[in-house]
Amino acid sequence: MQRWFHLNQLNRFKYNPLNKLPLLLFNCNANSVINYVCIQQRLFSTQISSTPSSQTMVVLVGWLGCTEKRLAKYKEIYSSDYKVIQYIPPISSVILPSVARREALKLIQLIHDELNKTAQLQHDSTHNHKLFFHLFSGTGFHLYTHVLGQLEKHSNDQPTQKTNKEVIKNSMSGCICDSAPPYTDNLVEVYTRGFIAAVFGLLGITHHDPVQGNLPIYRHRIFTPILHKFFSWYLKLPKMAKNYADVERYILQAKPKIPHLFLYSEADRLIEPHSIQKYIQLLIEHGYITKEKIFKDSPHVAHYKVYPKEYTDQVLSFLRYCKDKFK
C-alpha cells in the first residue's frame, strides 16, 4: 500500500545532488513523518508493506544520509508475515532537539494509526500486536529514544492520546540496533565523521576500496577541522547537553524494558565497537536483556550487504525469541 504526496513547492528543484542537502536538512513539515523522501522524483511517500492484517509490525528508522532505496533493501528480511514501515529522519532532527521531539510524535501517531487499522481489519479490540523497531546508526537510535520519551509524557495529552500511547507501549516487543548506539563520551567525533560521510555520500563522493568497494569518506582535510570545532562548541550548549541527558534517561527508565539486539562490526570507522559495547553494558546494568552479533570486517550500516544470510538469521531468530517471551 503506497500513498504519494506531490509537493508543488519542490518542482522548482531540478535534479542535482546539491539540491538534496536543503531538502533533507529542513524536511520538517507535516509530511516529514512519512517514511522516506524520494527527492529524485520530488515526492514524499509513505510505504507500508502489503500485509494489512499482520499482527507484527517492524519500523525501520534510517541513518544520516540514508536514501529510500537503501533502506528499502531491509524489507527483504521480513516475510509477508510482517507489516513494515520505513522512516528516514530529517538531518535537522539530529541537531535540533525540538525537531526530534516533533518527529517522534508524528511517528508515534503513524504507528498507532497502522496498528489501529490492523485491529479493525481483524475485529480485535485487544490490540494484540507485536511492534519492533529496527534502528540504523546513531540517527535512528536518537529518534527512537525521543519516541520513548514522548510515550512517557502525558502532561498535555488528551485522553485519546494517552490511550494511543499505551497501545504502542503494550505492543513493543523488541529493538534491533544496527551500528549503534555511540556512547556519549565520543559524540563530537561521531557527529563530525557522520556529517562528512552523509554530505559527501549525498553528493556521490566515496572512497573506493579494492576489496570492499565504495566506502564513505569520514575525514576531509578542510571540512573535518571546521566541523570538529563546530560540534565541540555546539554539543556543549545547554540545550544539547540537556538533550543527551534526556535521551539517556528516556531509554534507561523506559517501560517496558524490551530486549535489544545489537549488530555491529570490528571494522566500523564511524561508531567504533568499544563505544557500542559501553552502551550495551550500561543497558545491562539497568535491567535490559541484550543480544549481540559482532561482524568481522563489514563497514558502518553495511553488515546486511556483506553478510546477508548471517544478518537475516540473527534478526529473525531475535524476533522469534521476543515473540515467545511476550506471548
N, C-alpha and C positions, 0 to 999 in steps of 0.2 A: 504494500500500500504506500503510495507516494503522494505527497502534497507539495505543489510548486507555487512559489510566490514570486511574481515578476515585480521588480523594483525599478520604476521608471527613472528614478534619480541615478541609477547606475549606468544607464545607457550611454552617458557621455564618456564613460571609460572605455577606450579601446583596449584590446588585449595587449598588455605589455607587462612583463614581470614586475616592473617598478610600481604598477598600479595595485599590486597585491598588498603592498605594505599598509597604506592608509586604510584599506578596506578591512584587513584583518585586525589592525590596531583599534579601530573605532567602531567595530561591528557590535554596538551595544544598544541597538534599538529593539523594538518589540519583537522582531523576528530573530534576534540573535540567539534565542534559546533553541532555535531549530537546529537540527543535529549536525549539519555540515554546510560549508559555504562552497558553492561551485562558482568560483569567480570567473573562470574562463567563459562560462555561458551567462554570466551576470544574473544568476538566480540564487535565491536562498531556498533550501528544501528541507523537509523532514522525511527521513526514510525509516520506515518501520517494517520489519520482516512480515511476510505474508502468512503469518500463523496467528490469526486474531484470537483463537481460542486457547492458545498455550498458557499454562499456568506458571511458566518460568520465563522471567524477563531478564535480559542482560543489557546493561547500559555501558556502552563503550565511550570513554572520555579521552579525547586525543591529546597529543603533546604539542609543545610550542613549535609552530611552523608546520603542523600536520596538514595534510590535504585529505579531502573526502575519498579520493581514490586509494590512498594508502591505508586509511582507517577501514575502508570497506573490506579489505582483504581479510580482516579478522572475523568477519561474519562467516567465513568458510569453516571456522572451527565449530560453530554451533549448528546443529541439525535443525530440521523443521520442527523439532520439539520446543524450540526456544523462540521467543519474540525478542528481537534485537533493536535497540535504539542507538543511533550514532550521534555523538555530540562533540563538537570542537569548540573549546572556549576561545573567546577573542583574546588576543595578546594583552589587551588592556586589563583583563581580569587578573593577570599575574602581578601587575604593578600598581593597580588601584583597588584597594580592598572593597570600596563601595561597589565597584563593578562586579567583583567576585560574589558579593552578597546578593546583588540583584540577579545575577545569572543563576546562582544557586536556587533562589526562589522560583525562577522560571522553570528550571529543570525539575524541581520538585512538583510543580503544577503539571508539567508534561507527563512525568512518570505516573502521577495519580490518575490523570485522565486516561492513560492507556491501561492501567490496572483496572479502573472502573469499567472501561469498555469490555474488557475480558470478562469481568464478573457479570456484566449484563448479558453477554452472549451465552454464558454458562448458567445463567439464572442462579448465581452463587452469591448470596448476601454476606457470606462469611469472609470474602476476600482471601481465600486460601491460596495465596500466591507465594512464589519464591522469587526474590529480587536479588540480582547480583550486579556488582559494579566491576568493570574491567578497566583499570586506570593505566595511563601511559605517562611516564616521566613525572617530573615534579609538577608540571602544569595540571595534569589530570588529578594527581593526588591533592594538590592545593584546592581545586574546585570541589573535590569530594569532601574535604574537611569542612568547607563552608556549607555544603549540603547538610552535614551532620550538625553543624552549629545552628542552622535555620530550623532543623527538625526539632531542636530542643527549645527554641524560643516561642513562647506563647503569649507574651505580654500584650501585644497589639492584635492578636488573631481573633477573627470571628469564630463562632462555634464550629462552623463547617470547615474552616481552615485547620482547626485543632484536630478534628476528626480525620481530615485528609492526611495530616502528618502522622497520625497514629497508624493509619492503614499502611503507609510506607514503612514506618519503623517495624511494624509487626511482620512485614513481608521480607525484610532484609535478612539474607541468609549467608552471604559471603562476599569477599572482596579480593580481586586479583590485582596485584601491583606489578607492572612491567617497568623495570629500570627505575624504580622509585621506592621510597621517598629519600631525598637527601637529608642528612642530619643538619640541624640548624647552625652548626659551627662552621659550615663551609658554604654558606649561601652566596657570598659575594662572587666566589669563583664559579659556582654553578650558574648564577644569573649571567655573568659575563660570557662564559663559554656558550651557554644556551642561546642567548640572544644573537651572538655572532653566527652560530650554526643555523638558527632559524632564518635570519636575514639573508645570508649567503645561499642557503638552501632554496628559499623562495625565488632567488634570482637565478637559480640553476647552476650555482658555482659550488663545486665539490672537489675533494681531493681524491685522486684515483690511486687505489692500492692494487698492485698486480694480483694479489690473492683474493682480497675481499671486495674488490670493485670500487665503486664510488662511495666515499665516506664523507661525513660532514667536516667542515672546517671549523675548528674550535678556537683557533688563535690567528690573529692578524696583527702585523707589526704596527699598524696605525690605530685600528679600532679597539684592540684589546686594552691598551693603557687608558684610552678615553672611557670606555665602558666600565673598566675596573674602578677607576676613580669615581665615576658617577654612582655606581652601585655601592661603593664603600661609604659614600655620603648618604645616598637615598635610603638604604636599608636600615640606617641608624635613626632616621626620622621617627618621632614618637608614634605617628600613625602606622608605620611599617613595623616598628618594634611591637606595638600592641597587636597588630595583625598576626604576627607569628606566635606571639604568646597565646592569642585566642585560638589559632589553628591547632597548636599543640594541646591546648585544653579541650577543644572540641573532640578530638579523637581519643584522648586518654580518659575522658569522662563519658564517652558515648555509651548509650544504652539502646539496644543490646550490644555487647562486645562480640561481634560476629568474627568467625575465622578469617584469616588473611593468608593468601598465597603470594609469595614474593619470587619473581622471576628476574634474575639479573646475571651479570657476566663479570668474569675476572678482567675482561678486556675493555670494559666501559670507561671511556675517557671523559665523559661528561659528569655522571654521578658514579663515583668510584665505589667498588663493593664494600669497602670498610665503612663508608658513610651510611649505606643502606643497612649494613649489619648492626650499626649502633642504634639505628631507629628500630630495627626488629627487636633488639634486646630491651629497648625502652617499652615497647608494647607488651612483651612477655612479662616484664616487671609489673605491668598494670593489668594483668589478668587475661591477656589475649592468647588465643590459640593461633599459632603461626606455623606455616609450612613454607619451605623454600626450595628452589632449584637454581643451582649456580651453573651457568654455561661457561665453557672454557674460553672461547675466542670470538663470540658474537658482539658486534658493536651495539651502541645505545639504541633501544627500541627496535632492534633488528634480530632478536632471538628467534622469532617465528619464521623469518625469512631464511635464516641459516639452519635452524633445526626444526622444521615444520612438524615432524612426527612427534619428537620429544615434547615440544611445546604443547601440541594438541593433547597428548596423553596426560600431561601434567594438569592442564586446565580442566579437562573432562573428568579426570579422577577426583580433582578437588570439588567440582560441582556435585558429583555423586556423594562424596563424603559429607558435604554440607546439607544436602537434601536428607540424607539418613539421620543426621544429627538434629535437624529441625523438623522432624516428622510431626 
